[in-house]
Amino acid sequence: MAASRESNDLIGGRYRLESTIASGGMADVWRATDLKLGRTVAVKMLRESVMNDLVVVERFRREAQALAGLTHANIVPVYDCVEEHGQVAIVMRLIEGKSLRELLDEAGEDGKPGQLTVHLTVHIGRAIAAALAKAHEKNVLHRDIKPGNILIMSKGEVLLTDFGIAKPLKASDDDQTDLTRRDVMMGTAKYLSPEQVQGRTLDARADIYSLGLVLYECLAGNAPFKGENDQATAIARLERDPTPLGGLRTDVPSTVIAVIHKMLRRKPENRFNNCTEVADALETAIKHVHDAVTPVGGMTPSMSAPTTQRPRPTLNDPLMPQREPRSTTADQQDNTPPKLRVVKDPTPKGSARATSALPPSHRTSTKRNYIPIALLLVAALVMSVMLWRGLRNTATPTGSTAVVDNVVVGPVSVVGIQSYDPNGDDGQENEAMIPALTDNNPDTSWTTVCYGNQYFGSKAGVGVVVNLSGIGIGTLKAAFDTAPWNAEVFVSTAETVPASLDEWGLRVADANSQTAGTGTFQVTSAARHVLLLLREAGKSPTCSNNNPFKGSVSDLSFTSTK
């Protein structure tokens, strides 16, 4: 039996153990130093309690073999495999970051489930889909895609790990080398595909389904299927489709919802054929996302720039939680693909077509009884229109008011602009450059500092706040100097500017573009303060290669609606 390990133990004559950084049911992961190359590594070793289980040991050995054959930016690389004194150790890259499971748990507040932003979720999905595409290309099926096996580094790099129950894609049903056939539900119950639950032959589409469950949880806060025990949880996916995401979060674009629900179709043949298709579909779904009500305004020709292609999934994305949206209860559905955002007939069953069940004479009588009511309604409508026109033609003072969101609003003017960094130490970002936004000089700009990725590192975003003289509505315009750019608008009627994003109201507009230019945002909700929050920025020649991304706005204006 292998002896238990302690700090300062030497593995393979070159890896000195330092401290345990993770522990599971069968293995521990140690931080260690590679004495030969002078680098810090992670060493994964089986726990002493399972070393006598030959199946576990062989499965662990095969994990090392599977990982060693996979070289991809989104797969944790294996450096070495050491076998000595009855122990097997896998030497891997040390990941300085968190698992997606930890990220989701930390994003939750007051017992509510954690949620991620749409852009971060899609970024994770594209990265893992790319990793799986490589694994499948090498004839390796992961079979255990879950948040705990997805690692996210501090700068947003996403990596897939733990191929402990991986299986050759083309293995036959009677393959004697498959060490997991004794348990056909191998994997984590919440993230199994229907074919895994049923013990059927698996292919790449099983991993696609599991990834779809992970992305669903990132947006909804919970996995779509939950039972009293693992068996009930697993069986639930055989009986119904997931509750449509559109009913759980109103800010998720229909394009993204469609991709995730296609990944989650019960029949493998109705899903994407491979993970490359998934990555491409997610990229397309997020590329043109903007509010249909507040699209990007006309792009200024003089500010146009070459289109910048959205980077592949190995690039970074912000590690930012999403506020809890309203939720609805799950509805039982049939075996057809889930319909998105279906408007149901509000008429109770049994009454919508009651007249069709009456004899012809009764139906005629019923229709006649409605005629006087219809005439009254028409008359009332005509009177209302005439009254409204009369009021409209009546002279009113320039400073007239209206009621929006149960708040009296009127003409307002801009009384100040300030920078806004909800994740910064002082809440500001290059405050001294703010005057450039209103000097009518296109050659001067307010900019962010330089960042290592286009999503402002681990921040939720940075931007500027327009302070108004009162409560009003209107149009916000901003000239963006770098591309691609992605911005959202939030409003508040509070006396002071909210210190955190959670204190702002709902997003009222958003826009994005692959070219520099002017974005127009319609602010139709009552506002005393208007926040323009940059979520994504392009590269700037004024930044270094290590931190090449910078947001830049050369002009900002707010026009009040009279």
SEPA-573245 format. One record per residue (C-alpha): residue in one letter; residue number from 0; x, z, y. Coordinates in steps of 0.2 Angstrom, whole numbers. Layout:
BEGIN
[A NUM [X Z Y]];
...
***
This chain:
BEGIN
[M 0 [0 0 0]];
[A 1 [6 -4 17]];
[A 2 [11 11 28]];
[S 3 [1 14 44]];
[R 4 [9 8 60]];
[E 5 [15 17 75]];
[S 6 [23 14 92]];
[N 7 [40 7 91]];
[D 8 [38 1 74]];
[L 9 [47 -16 71]];
[I 10 [38 -30 63]];
[G 11 [47 -45 56]];
[G 12 [63 -39 63]];
[R 13 [59 -45 81]];
[Y 14 [41 -38 86]];
[R 15 [42 -20 93]];
[L 16 [24 -12 93]];
[E 17 [20 -3 110]];
[S 18 [1 2 110]];
[T 19 [-15 -2 102]];
[I 20 [-26 -13 114]];
[A 21 [-41 -17 102]];
[S 22 [-48 -11 86]];
[G 23 [-61 -18 74]];
[G 24 [-68 -14 57]];
[M 25 [-54 -23 48]];
[A 26 [-40 -26 60]];
[D 27 [-31 -18 75]];
[V 28 [-22 -28 89]];
[W 29 [-6 -21 96]];
[R 30 [3 -25 112]];
[A 31 [21 -29 107]];
[T 32 [37 -36 113]];
[D 33 [46 -51 106]];
[L 34 [64 -45 106]];
[K 35 [71 -62 102]];
[L 36 [62 -71 117]];
[G 37 [59 -56 128]];
[R 38 [41 -59 130]];
[T 39 [25 -48 128]];
[V 40 [14 -54 113]];
[A 41 [-1 -48 104]];
[V 42 [1 -43 86]];
[K 43 [-15 -42 75]];
[M 44 [-14 -33 59]];
[L 45 [-26 -27 45]];
[R 46 [-31 -9 45]];
[E 47 [-24 1 30]];
[S 48 [-41 5 24]];
[V 49 [-44 -14 19]];
[M 50 [-27 -19 13]];
[N 51 [-32 -17 -5]];
[D 52 [-46 -30 -3]];
[L 53 [-38 -46 -9]];
[V 54 [-52 -56 -1]];
[V 55 [-50 -49 16]];
[V 56 [-31 -51 15]];
[E 57 [-32 -69 10]];
[R 58 [-45 -72 23]];
[F 59 [-34 -65 36]];
[R 60 [-19 -75 30]];
[R 61 [-30 -91 32]];
[E 62 [-35 -86 49]];
[A 63 [-17 -87 54]];
[Q 64 [-15 -104 45]];
[A 65 [-31 -111 54]];
[L 66 [-25 -105 71]];
[A 67 [-7 -112 68]];
[G 68 [-14 -129 66]];
[L 69 [-24 -129 82]];
[T 70 [-16 -132 99]];
[H 71 [-28 -132 113]];
[A 72 [-28 -125 131]];
[N 73 [-45 -115 126]];
[I 74 [-39 -108 109]];
[V 75 [-28 -92 108]];
[P 76 [-11 -99 102]];
[V 77 [-3 -92 87]];
[Y 78 [16 -89 88]];
[D 79 [21 -82 71]];
[C 80 [14 -75 55]];
[V 81 [24 -61 47]];
[E 82 [21 -54 29]];
[E 83 [31 -39 24]];
[H 84 [28 -23 15]];
[G 85 [11 -28 9]];
[Q 86 [6 -31 27]];
[V 87 [1 -47 36]];
[A 88 [3 -49 54]];
[I 89 [-2 -63 66]];
[V 90 [8 -64 82]];
[M 91 [-2 -72 96]];
[R 92 [-2 -74 115]];
[L 93 [-7 -58 124]];
[I 94 [-22 -61 134]];
[E 95 [-23 -51 150]];
[G 96 [-42 -51 153]];
[K 97 [-59 -47 145]];
[S 98 [-70 -53 132]];
[L 99 [-86 -61 137]];
[R 100 [-95 -46 129]];
[E 101 [-86 -34 140]];
[L 102 [-90 -45 155]];
[L 103 [-109 -46 151]];
[D 104 [-109 -27 148]];
[E 105 [-101 -23 165]];
[A 106 [-113 -35 174]];
[G 107 [-128 -25 169]];
[E 108 [-134 -11 180]];
[D 109 [-146 3 178]];
[G 110 [-149 -1 160]];
[K 111 [-153 -19 164]];
[P 112 [-144 -33 154]];
[G 113 [-130 -42 162]];
[Q 114 [-131 -60 168]];
[L 115 [-119 -72 174]];
[T 116 [-120 -86 187]];
[V 117 [-125 -103 182]];
[H 118 [-108 -111 187]];
[L 119 [-99 -98 177]];
[T 120 [-110 -100 162]];
[V 121 [-107 -118 162]];
[H 122 [-89 -116 164]];
[I 123 [-88 -105 149]];
[G 124 [-99 -117 139]];
[R 125 [-88 -132 143]];
[A 126 [-72 -123 139]];
[I 127 [-78 -116 122]];
[A 128 [-86 -133 118]];
[A 129 [-69 -141 121]];
[A 130 [-60 -129 110]];
[L 131 [-73 -131 96]];
[A 132 [-71 -150 97]];
[K 133 [-53 -148 94]];
[A 134 [-56 -136 79]];
[H 135 [-69 -148 72]];
[E 136 [-57 -162 74]];
[K 137 [-45 -153 63]];
[N 138 [-58 -149 50]];
[V 139 [-61 -131 55]];
[L 140 [-78 -124 57]];
[H 141 [-78 -107 67]];
[R 142 [-94 -99 61]];
[D 143 [-93 -84 72]];
[I 144 [-96 -89 90]];
[K 145 [-101 -74 99]];
[P 146 [-97 -66 116]];
[G 147 [-84 -54 108]];
[N 148 [-74 -69 102]];
[I 149 [-73 -77 119]];
[L 150 [-59 -71 130]];
[I 151 [-58 -73 149]];
[M 152 [-42 -71 159]];
[S 153 [-42 -63 176]];
[K 154 [-40 -81 184]];
[G 155 [-55 -88 175]];
[E 156 [-46 -96 160]];
[V 157 [-57 -96 145]];
[L 158 [-51 -95 127]];
[L 159 [-59 -94 109]];
[T 160 [-52 -83 96]];
[D 161 [-55 -75 79]];
[F 162 [-56 -88 66]];
[G 163 [-57 -75 53]];
[I 164 [-72 -83 44]];
[A 165 [-67 -101 48]];
[K 166 [-71 -113 34]];
[P 167 [-65 -131 31]];
[L 168 [-79 -143 38]];
[K 169 [-79 -154 22]];
[A 170 [-78 -141 9]];
[S 171 [-90 -144 -5]];
[D 172 [-104 -131 -10]];
[D 173 [-94 -126 -26]];
[D 174 [-77 -124 -17]];
[Q 175 [-69 -110 -26]];
[T 176 [-57 -107 -11]];
[D 177 [-72 -102 1]];
[L 178 [-69 -83 2]];
[T 179 [-86 -80 11]];
[R 180 [-99 -88 -1]];
[R 181 [-103 -71 -8]];
[D 182 [-112 -67 9]];
[V 183 [-122 -82 15]];
[M 184 [-126 -74 31]];
[M 185 [-107 -72 36]];
[G 186 [-106 -70 54]];
[T 187 [-115 -59 67]];
[A 188 [-134 -59 65]];
[K 189 [-138 -62 83]];
[Y 190 [-128 -78 84]];
[L 191 [-131 -87 67]];
[S 192 [-138 -104 66]];
[P 193 [-154 -107 56]];
[E 194 [-144 -116 42]];
[Q 195 [-132 -101 41]];
[V 196 [-147 -89 38]];
[Q 197 [-154 -101 25]];
[G 198 [-137 -103 16]];
[R 199 [-137 -121 18]];
[T 200 [-122 -133 20]];
[L 201 [-114 -131 38]];
[D 202 [-106 -144 50]];
[A 203 [-101 -144 68]];
[R 204 [-119 -142 74]];
[A 205 [-120 -124 67]];
[D 206 [-106 -119 80]];
[I 207 [-116 -129 93]];
[Y 208 [-131 -118 90]];
[S 209 [-121 -102 90]];
[L 210 [-113 -107 107]];
[G 211 [-131 -111 114]];
[L 212 [-136 -93 109]];
[V 213 [-121 -87 119]];
[L 214 [-125 -97 134]];
[Y 215 [-143 -92 134]];
[E 216 [-138 -74 134]];
[C 217 [-126 -77 148]];
[L 218 [-141 -83 159]];
[A 219 [-155 -73 152]];
[G 220 [-146 -56 149]];
[N 221 [-151 -55 131]];
[A 222 [-150 -66 115]];
[P 223 [-166 -74 112]];
[F 224 [-169 -66 95]];
[K 225 [-170 -48 91]];
[G 226 [-177 -38 76]];
[E 227 [-178 -21 69]];
[N 228 [-162 -25 59]];
[D 229 [-150 -38 57]];
[Q 230 [-160 -47 43]];
[A 231 [-176 -47 55]];
[T 232 [-165 -54 69]];
[A 233 [-158 -68 59]];
[I 234 [-175 -73 52]];
[A 235 [-183 -74 69]];
[R 236 [-174 -90 73]];
[L 237 [-182 -98 58]];
[E 238 [-200 -94 64]];
[R 239 [-199 -99 83]];
[D 240 [-189 -107 97]];
[P 241 [-181 -97 111]];
[T 242 [-192 -92 126]];
[P 243 [-189 -106 138]];
[L 244 [-175 -101 151]];
[G 245 [-185 -108 165]];
[G 246 [-198 -94 163]];
[L 247 [-184 -80 163]];
[R 248 [-173 -86 178]];
[T 249 [-180 -97 192]];
[D 250 [-162 -102 198]];
[V 251 [-156 -111 183]];
[P 252 [-157 -130 185]];
[S 253 [-168 -139 174]];
[T 254 [-153 -150 169]];
[V 255 [-144 -135 162]];
[I 256 [-159 -128 154]];
[A 257 [-162 -145 145]];
[V 258 [-144 -145 138]];
[I 259 [-145 -127 131]];
[H 260 [-162 -129 123]];
[K 261 [-156 -145 115]];
[M 262 [-141 -135 108]];
[L 263 [-154 -122 101]];
[R 264 [-166 -134 92]];
[R 265 [-169 -128 74]];
[K 266 [-166 -144 65]];
[P 267 [-147 -149 66]];
[E 268 [-151 -167 68]];
[N 269 [-161 -164 84]];
[R 270 [-145 -155 92]];
[F 271 [-130 -164 100]];
[N 272 [-120 -173 87]];
[N 273 [-103 -165 91]];
[C 274 [-96 -153 104]];
[T 275 [-88 -167 115]];
[E 276 [-106 -172 118]];
[V 277 [-110 -154 123]];
[A 278 [-95 -153 135]];
[D 279 [-100 -169 143]];
[A 280 [-118 -164 145]];
[L 281 [-114 -148 153]];
[E 282 [-103 -156 165]];
[T 283 [-116 -169 170]];
[A 284 [-130 -156 171]];
[I 285 [-120 -145 184]];
[K 286 [-112 -160 194]];
[H 287 [-128 -164 204]];
[V 288 [-136 -147 205]];
[H 289 [-144 -144 222]];
[D 290 [-161 -138 228]];
[A 291 [-174 -152 228]];
[V 292 [-181 -145 243]];
[T 293 [-165 -144 253]];
[P 294 [-153 -158 247]];
[V 295 [-137 -162 255]];
[G 296 [-139 -169 273]];
[G 297 [-132 -186 278]];
[M 298 [-114 -187 275]];
[T 299 [-104 -191 291]];
[P 300 [-94 -207 288]];
[S 301 [-79 -201 298]];
[M 302 [-78 -186 287]];
[S 303 [-79 -195 270]];
[A 304 [-66 -192 257]];
[P 305 [-62 -199 240]];
[T 306 [-73 -192 227]];
[T 307 [-64 -178 217]];
[Q 308 [-68 -178 199]];
[R 309 [-74 -161 193]];
[P 310 [-60 -153 182]];
[R 311 [-60 -152 164]];
[P 312 [-65 -135 156]];
[T 313 [-48 -128 156]];
[L 314 [-49 -124 174]];
[N 315 [-55 -108 182]];
[D 316 [-71 -101 187]];
[P 317 [-77 -84 196]];
[L 318 [-80 -69 185]];
[M 319 [-96 -64 195]];
[P 320 [-112 -56 189]];
[Q 321 [-129 -62 193]];
[R 322 [-143 -52 201]];
[E 323 [-158 -49 189]];
[P 324 [-172 -61 191]];
[R 325 [-190 -59 186]];
[S 326 [-194 -60 168]];
[T 327 [-208 -65 157]];
[T 328 [-213 -61 139]];
[A 329 [-209 -72 125]];
[D 330 [-222 -84 119]];
[Q 331 [-223 -90 101]];
[Q 332 [-219 -109 99]];
[D 333 [-221 -122 86]];
[N 334 [-207 -132 79]];
[T 335 [-206 -145 93]];
[P 336 [-192 -144 106]];
[P 337 [-197 -131 119]];
[K 338 [-206 -138 134]];
[L 339 [-198 -133 151]];
[R 340 [-208 -126 165]];
[V 341 [-225 -131 158]];
[V 342 [-239 -127 170]];
[K 343 [-253 -120 159]];
[D 344 [-271 -122 162]];
[P 345 [-277 -106 170]];
[T 346 [-295 -108 163]];
[P 347 [-299 -97 149]];
[K 348 [-301 -105 132]];
[G 349 [-319 -108 128]];
[S 350 [-325 -111 146]];
[A 351 [-315 -126 152]];
[R 352 [-325 -138 142]];
[A 353 [-341 -128 140]];
[T 354 [-352 -141 148]];
[S 355 [-347 -154 135]];
[A 356 [-356 -144 122]];
[L 357 [-373 -144 131]];
[P 358 [-386 -157 128]];
[P 359 [-386 -172 140]];
[S 360 [-401 -166 150]];
[H 361 [-393 -149 153]];
[R 362 [-376 -157 158]];
[T 363 [-385 -167 171]];
[S 364 [-394 -152 177]];
[T 365 [-378 -142 178]];
[K 366 [-369 -156 188]];
[R 367 [-384 -156 200]];
[N 368 [-383 -137 203]];
[Y 369 [-365 -140 209]];
[I 370 [-370 -153 222]];
[P 371 [-376 -140 236]];
[I 372 [-360 -130 233]];
[A 373 [-349 -145 235]];
[L 374 [-358 -150 251]];
[L 375 [-355 -133 258]];
[L 376 [-337 -133 254]];
[V 377 [-335 -150 262]];
[A 378 [-343 -144 278]];
[A 379 [-332 -129 278]];
[L 380 [-317 -140 276]];
[V 381 [-322 -151 290]];
[M 382 [-325 -137 302]];
[S 383 [-308 -129 298]];
[V 384 [-299 -145 302]];
[M 385 [-308 -147 318]];
[L 386 [-305 -129 323]];
[W 387 [-286 -131 318]];
[R 388 [-285 -147 329]];
[G 389 [-293 -139 343]];
[L 390 [-281 -124 342]];
[R 391 [-266 -137 340]];
[N 392 [-271 -146 356]];
[T 393 [-273 -130 366]];
[A 394 [-258 -128 377]];
[T 395 [-247 -114 371]];
[P 396 [-231 -106 379]];
[T 397 [-214 -112 373]];
[G 398 [-210 -95 366]];
[S 399 [-225 -96 353]];
[T 400 [-224 -86 337]];
[A 401 [-229 -88 319]];
[V 402 [-230 -78 303]];
[V 403 [-218 -82 289]];
[D 404 [-216 -71 274]];
[N 405 [-228 -58 282]];
[V 406 [-216 -57 297]];
[V 407 [-219 -63 314]];
[V 408 [-205 -76 319]];
[G 409 [-202 -86 335]];
[P 410 [-189 -96 344]];
[V 411 [-172 -89 341]];
[S 412 [-154 -92 347]];
[V 413 [-137 -89 339]];
[V 414 [-129 -73 346]];
[G 415 [-114 -72 335]];
[I 416 [-105 -78 319]];
[Q 417 [-94 -68 308]];
[S 418 [-84 -71 292]];
[Y 419 [-90 -63 276]];
[D 420 [-81 -58 260]];
[P 421 [-92 -46 250]];
[N 422 [-77 -43 238]];
[G 423 [-64 -40 251]];
[D 424 [-57 -24 257]];
[D 425 [-63 -26 274]];
[G 426 [-78 -38 271]];
[Q 427 [-70 -52 281]];
[E 428 [-60 -68 278]];
[N 429 [-50 -75 292]];
[E 430 [-61 -68 306]];
[A 431 [-49 -73 320]];
[M 432 [-53 -92 316]];
[I 433 [-72 -90 318]];
[P 434 [-72 -97 336]];
[A 435 [-67 -114 329]];
[L 436 [-85 -115 322]];
[T 437 [-93 -117 339]];
[D 438 [-79 -125 350]];
[N 439 [-86 -143 347]];
[N 440 [-69 -148 342]];
[P 441 [-68 -157 324]];
[D 442 [-50 -154 323]];
[T 443 [-51 -135 323]];
[S 444 [-59 -126 308]];
[W 445 [-63 -109 300]];
[T 446 [-55 -108 283]];
[T 447 [-53 -96 269]];
[V 448 [-37 -91 262]];
[C 449 [-29 -101 248]];
[Y 450 [-35 -97 230]];
[G 451 [-28 -101 213]];
[N 452 [-45 -109 208]];
[Q 453 [-59 -119 216]];
[Y 454 [-71 -104 214]];
[F 455 [-61 -91 225]];
[G 456 [-53 -82 211]];
[S 457 [-64 -68 204]];
[K 458 [-74 -67 220]];
[A 459 [-93 -70 221]];
[G 460 [-89 -82 235]];
[V 461 [-84 -81 254]];
[G 462 [-93 -87 269]];
[V 463 [-99 -84 286]];
[V 464 [-115 -76 293]];
[V 465 [-125 -82 308]];
[N 466 [-133 -68 318]];
[L 467 [-149 -73 327]];
[S 468 [-157 -66 343]];
[G 469 [-173 -61 333]];
[I 470 [-182 -66 317]];
[G 471 [-184 -85 315]];
[I 472 [-183 -100 304]];
[G 473 [-174 -116 307]];
[T 474 [-160 -128 301]];
[L 475 [-142 -124 297]];
[K 476 [-129 -137 297]];
[A 477 [-111 -135 292]];
[A 478 [-97 -148 292]];
[F 479 [-86 -146 276]];
[D 480 [-68 -152 277]];
[T 481 [-63 -151 259]];
[A 482 [-71 -157 243]];
[P 483 [-79 -154 231]];
[W 484 [-89 -141 240]];
[N 485 [-104 -130 234]];
[A 486 [-113 -118 246]];
[E 487 [-128 -107 245]];
[V 488 [-139 -99 259]];
[F 489 [-146 -82 259]];
[V 490 [-156 -73 273]];
[S 491 [-160 -55 278]];
[T 492 [-171 -48 291]];
[A 493 [-162 -31 291]];
[E 494 [-155 -24 308]];
[T 495 [-137 -25 301]];
[V 496 [-128 -38 290]];
[P 497 [-130 -33 272]];
[A 498 [-113 -27 265]];
[S 499 [-116 -33 247]];
[L 500 [-124 -49 240]];
[D 501 [-136 -38 231]];
[E 502 [-143 -32 248]];
[W 503 [-147 -50 253]];
[G 504 [-164 -58 249]];
[L 505 [-166 -73 237]];
[R 506 [-156 -89 239]];
[V 507 [-166 -100 251]];
[A 508 [-156 -116 250]];
[D 509 [-141 -123 242]];
[A 510 [-131 -140 242]];
[N 511 [-115 -147 235]];
[S 512 [-106 -163 236]];
[Q 513 [-90 -172 229]];
[T 514 [-85 -178 246]];
[A 515 [-82 -169 263]];
[G 516 [-96 -170 275]];
[T 517 [-110 -161 283]];
[G 518 [-122 -151 273]];
[T 519 [-140 -147 279]];
[F 520 [-150 -132 274]];
[Q 521 [-168 -129 278]];
[V 522 [-171 -110 282]];
[T 523 [-189 -108 279]];
[S 524 [-189 -90 276]];
[A 525 [-189 -77 290]];
[A 526 [-171 -73 295]];
[R 527 [-162 -62 307]];
[H 528 [-145 -65 298]];
[V 529 [-141 -81 289]];
[L 530 [-127 -81 276]];
[L 531 [-118 -97 271]];
[L 532 [-109 -93 255]];
[L 533 [-96 -105 249]];
[R 534 [-96 -105 230]];
[E 535 [-83 -119 227]];
[A 536 [-70 -127 238]];
[G 537 [-58 -142 236]];
[K 538 [-39 -143 237]];
[S 539 [-30 -142 254]];
[P 540 [-13 -149 258]];
[T 541 [-9 -133 268]];
[C 542 [-9 -123 252]];
[S 543 [4 -120 239]];
[N 544 [4 -128 222]];
[N 545 [0 -110 214]];
[N 546 [-15 -107 226]];
[P 547 [-20 -125 231]];
[F 548 [-39 -122 235]];
[K 549 [-46 -118 252]];
[G 550 [-63 -118 259]];
[S 551 [-64 -126 277]];
[V 552 [-79 -128 289]];
[S 553 [-76 -137 306]];
[D 554 [-93 -135 314]];
[L 555 [-108 -124 311]];
[S 556 [-125 -124 320]];
[F 557 [-142 -117 318]];
[T 558 [-157 -125 326]];
[S 559 [-172 -114 328]];
[T 560 [-189 -121 323]];
[K 561 [-201 -119 338]];
***
